[in-house]
Amino acid sequence: MLGCVRIATVRQMAQVITKEDADGRSYVRRAMNKLAELGLAETNGKDGKHQIWNLTPAGQKALADGTELPPRPKAGTGAKAVRAGFGPHGVAVTDMILAYGGRKHLTDWQVEVNHAIKETGLSFNTDAVLALPTKTSEVRLFELDNGTMSQARLAKEVWDYERYAGHRVWEGARGTIGTTYPFWQRHRYTRFQTFPRLHVVLAGKEEHLLDNRLQALADDVHGITIAVWVNTLPRLQRGEPWYEIGVDDPSRRRERYPEPVGR
């Protein structure tokens, strides 16, 4: 689990490895202390009263040497993020993953996935990406706001995804007319026919405040040309439906962003 989500509490790990009606926190706590004695796991901070665990470099190497997970050479352990004060956000991301059926598809998740276009300077990290091993390699993107950023910044982060989806690249031999293609389809999600749906999850505040934030976000991204679904973490944990606040519209997105100049 830590190889996928990087950081988690004993409570979260117990959710994954024990039956739904059982409390396996004592078992997990003993197991993590044993891994710590072996130098494979460590704790660098707390979320409230709960210790946050992560793998050590040795633990990550031991996991990579096995065959249960695909190789992820650039993945960090999460220790730096916890020490920098981002532990509560990471724990909330793990809660989001678990609430979205993470127990079933745990090995198909990656966290802190960078999306960048060097040509334009656009670069941002997606909190979590779910890549299901289907014939079309179905991908879903997840952003979690733990109530720590301004409404304007949250809206900007969502619009960044449209800017990423709207960028096109020109391809063709020198001296030919050539054509343009979406950057993401050529360089990131090559087997996906439509830009992956973005899921925004709101957490970190009282539920009525989250509902207000949800409505404000819907207003701020009105007219966006990518598929955006939003929910609050409490509603997601209760299995309640998502709110659709953006619809994928490649034609309108292409009109909104200028075509690259051919060579």
MOUR-V330064 format. One record per residue. N is the residue number from 0. SS is DSSP state (H for helix, E for strand, - for the rest). PSI is psi in whole degrees, -180 to 180 (* if undefined). Layout:
BEGIN
n:N ss:SS psi:PSI
n:N ss:SS psi:PSI
END
This chain:
BEGIN
n:0 ss:- psi:-45
n:1 ss:H psi:-26
n:2 ss:H psi:-23
n:3 ss:H psi:-50
n:4 ss:H psi:-10
n:5 ss:- psi:-51
n:6 ss:E psi:146
n:7 ss:E psi:159
n:8 ss:- psi:168
n:9 ss:H psi:-40
n:10 ss:H psi:-45
n:11 ss:H psi:-42
n:12 ss:H psi:-36
n:13 ss:H psi:-32
n:14 ss:H psi:-32
n:15 ss:H psi:-40
n:16 ss:H psi:-6
n:17 ss:- psi:163
n:18 ss:- psi:154
n:19 ss:- psi:-31
n:20 ss:- psi:14
n:21 ss:- psi:153
n:22 ss:- psi:103
n:23 ss:- psi:23
n:24 ss:H psi:-38
n:25 ss:H psi:-43
n:26 ss:H psi:-46
n:27 ss:H psi:-40
n:28 ss:H psi:-43
n:29 ss:H psi:-40
n:30 ss:H psi:-41
n:31 ss:H psi:-38
n:32 ss:H psi:-36
n:33 ss:H psi:-44
n:34 ss:H psi:-36
n:35 ss:H psi:-40
n:36 ss:H psi:-31
n:37 ss:- psi:-3
n:38 ss:- psi:19
n:39 ss:- psi:-19
n:40 ss:E psi:161
n:41 ss:E psi:167
n:42 ss:E psi:134
n:43 ss:E psi:3
n:44 ss:E psi:-176
n:45 ss:E psi:155
n:46 ss:E psi:97
n:47 ss:- psi:-120
n:48 ss:- psi:-2
n:49 ss:E psi:129
n:50 ss:E psi:143
n:51 ss:E psi:125
n:52 ss:E psi:149
n:53 ss:E psi:162
n:54 ss:E psi:152
n:55 ss:- psi:168
n:56 ss:H psi:-37
n:57 ss:H psi:-39
n:58 ss:H psi:-39
n:59 ss:H psi:-38
n:60 ss:H psi:-41
n:61 ss:H psi:-38
n:62 ss:H psi:-42
n:63 ss:H psi:-30
n:64 ss:H psi:-16
n:65 ss:- psi:-167
n:66 ss:- psi:12
n:67 ss:- psi:-24
n:68 ss:- psi:149
n:69 ss:- psi:153
n:70 ss:- psi:134
n:71 ss:- psi:74
n:72 ss:- psi:-28
n:73 ss:- psi:1
n:74 ss:- psi:134
n:75 ss:- psi:174
n:76 ss:- psi:-19
n:77 ss:- psi:-8
n:78 ss:H psi:-42
n:79 ss:H psi:-40
n:80 ss:H psi:-42
n:81 ss:H psi:-46
n:82 ss:H psi:-27
n:83 ss:H psi:-2
n:84 ss:H psi:6
n:85 ss:H psi:14
n:86 ss:H psi:-50
n:87 ss:H psi:-37
n:88 ss:H psi:-45
n:89 ss:H psi:-38
n:90 ss:H psi:-40
n:91 ss:H psi:-37
n:92 ss:H psi:-42
n:93 ss:H psi:-41
n:94 ss:H psi:-41
n:95 ss:H psi:-45
n:96 ss:H psi:-44
n:97 ss:H psi:-38
n:98 ss:H psi:-27
n:99 ss:H psi:41
n:100 ss:H psi:25
n:101 ss:H psi:-28
n:102 ss:- psi:-31
n:103 ss:- psi:-38
n:104 ss:- psi:34
n:105 ss:H psi:-41
n:106 ss:H psi:-5
n:107 ss:H psi:5
n:108 ss:E psi:148
n:109 ss:E psi:146
n:110 ss:E psi:157
n:111 ss:E psi:61
n:112 ss:E psi:121
n:113 ss:E psi:136
n:114 ss:E psi:120
n:115 ss:E psi:148
n:116 ss:E psi:104
n:117 ss:- psi:-37
n:118 ss:- psi:-36
n:119 ss:- psi:-12
n:120 ss:- psi:3
n:121 ss:E psi:129
n:122 ss:E psi:130
n:123 ss:E psi:157
n:124 ss:E psi:129
n:125 ss:E psi:130
n:126 ss:E psi:-42
n:127 ss:E psi:144
n:128 ss:E psi:128
n:129 ss:E psi:117
n:130 ss:E psi:101
n:131 ss:- psi:138
n:132 ss:- psi:59
n:133 ss:- psi:177
n:134 ss:- psi:-30
n:135 ss:- psi:8
n:136 ss:- psi:58
n:137 ss:- psi:132
n:138 ss:E psi:140
n:139 ss:E psi:136
n:140 ss:E psi:143
n:141 ss:E psi:129
n:142 ss:E psi:132
n:143 ss:E psi:127
n:144 ss:E psi:116
n:145 ss:- psi:25
n:146 ss:- psi:17
n:147 ss:- psi:-12
n:148 ss:- psi:160
n:149 ss:- psi:161
n:150 ss:H psi:-38
n:151 ss:H psi:-42
n:152 ss:H psi:-38
n:153 ss:H psi:-45
n:154 ss:H psi:-41
n:155 ss:H psi:-41
n:156 ss:H psi:-38
n:157 ss:H psi:-42
n:158 ss:H psi:-28
n:159 ss:H psi:-34
n:160 ss:H psi:-37
n:161 ss:H psi:-40
n:162 ss:H psi:-38
n:163 ss:H psi:-45
n:164 ss:H psi:-29
n:165 ss:H psi:-17
n:166 ss:- psi:134
n:167 ss:E psi:154
n:168 ss:E psi:146
n:169 ss:E psi:136
n:170 ss:E psi:139
n:171 ss:- psi:152
n:172 ss:- psi:150
n:173 ss:- psi:132
n:174 ss:- psi:-4
n:175 ss:- psi:169
n:176 ss:- psi:-43
n:177 ss:- psi:-172
n:178 ss:E psi:174
n:179 ss:E psi:153
n:180 ss:E psi:152
n:181 ss:E psi:132
n:182 ss:H psi:-46
n:183 ss:H psi:-34
n:184 ss:H psi:-25
n:185 ss:H psi:-31
n:186 ss:H psi:-7
n:187 ss:- psi:-67
n:188 ss:- psi:74
n:189 ss:- psi:-19
n:190 ss:- psi:6
n:191 ss:- psi:133
n:192 ss:- psi:-30
n:193 ss:- psi:154
n:194 ss:- psi:134
n:195 ss:- psi:144
n:196 ss:E psi:138
n:197 ss:E psi:127
n:198 ss:E psi:123
n:199 ss:E psi:125
n:200 ss:E psi:129
n:201 ss:E psi:131
n:202 ss:- psi:-179
n:203 ss:- psi:0
n:204 ss:- psi:170
n:205 ss:- psi:151
n:206 ss:H psi:-38
n:207 ss:H psi:-30
n:208 ss:H psi:-35
n:209 ss:H psi:-39
n:210 ss:H psi:-39
n:211 ss:H psi:-39
n:212 ss:H psi:-36
n:213 ss:H psi:-46
n:214 ss:H psi:-40
n:215 ss:H psi:-40
n:216 ss:H psi:-40
n:217 ss:H psi:-40
n:218 ss:H psi:-40
n:219 ss:H psi:-27
n:220 ss:- psi:18
n:221 ss:- psi:129
n:222 ss:- psi:2
n:223 ss:- psi:149
n:224 ss:- psi:23
n:225 ss:- psi:161
n:226 ss:- psi:122
n:227 ss:E psi:125
n:228 ss:E psi:144
n:229 ss:E psi:148
n:230 ss:E psi:164
n:231 ss:E psi:154
n:232 ss:H psi:-44
n:233 ss:H psi:-41
n:234 ss:H psi:-40
n:235 ss:H psi:-42
n:236 ss:H psi:-25
n:237 ss:- psi:-2
n:238 ss:- psi:21
n:239 ss:- psi:156
n:240 ss:- psi:160
n:241 ss:- psi:160
n:242 ss:E psi:127
n:243 ss:E psi:117
n:244 ss:E psi:3
n:245 ss:E psi:142
n:246 ss:- psi:135
n:247 ss:- psi:126
n:248 ss:- psi:82
n:249 ss:H psi:-37
n:250 ss:H psi:-47
n:251 ss:H psi:-33
n:252 ss:H psi:-37
n:253 ss:H psi:-35
n:254 ss:H psi:-31
n:255 ss:H psi:-27
n:256 ss:- psi:132
n:257 ss:- psi:148
n:258 ss:- psi:143
n:259 ss:- psi:152
n:260 ss:- psi:134
n:261 ss:- psi:162
n:262 ss:- psi:*
END
